[in-house]
Amino acid sequence: MPQIIVKGVTQEQAKSLAMDNCEKLGQIVDCPADWFVFDWQESKFFDFSGEIRHWPVVQVWWFARPQEVQDAVAKLLNDYFVQLGYPGSQISFHIFEYESYYEEGNNFA
């Protein structure tokens, strides 16, 4: 936790995203780097013409953080994808409520 779901990139790109950025993310979020979990989900994107190449889609699931932390994480992730040659990325943040989150059967509230 935090959980970062990555779609629209190759498995190798998702793996390098995790390996190259966990330490940086830990510094931004002020938590240990090994708390971050990346989940690569192979995706195909379609519109009316059929399959299309889409830019990276990232969902960040975590407990609420200040806006400036969220902005810094979004910038780090987007900059990574731009460096890979994508025009940008779509990043969304999703908040876990403590009373709704369990780990090993234990509630975080």
Summary of the structure (lengths in Angstrom):
residues: 109
radius of gyration: 14.8
end to end distance: 15.2
largest distance: 47.4
contacts: 267
relative contact order: 0.21
helix: 39%
strand: 29%
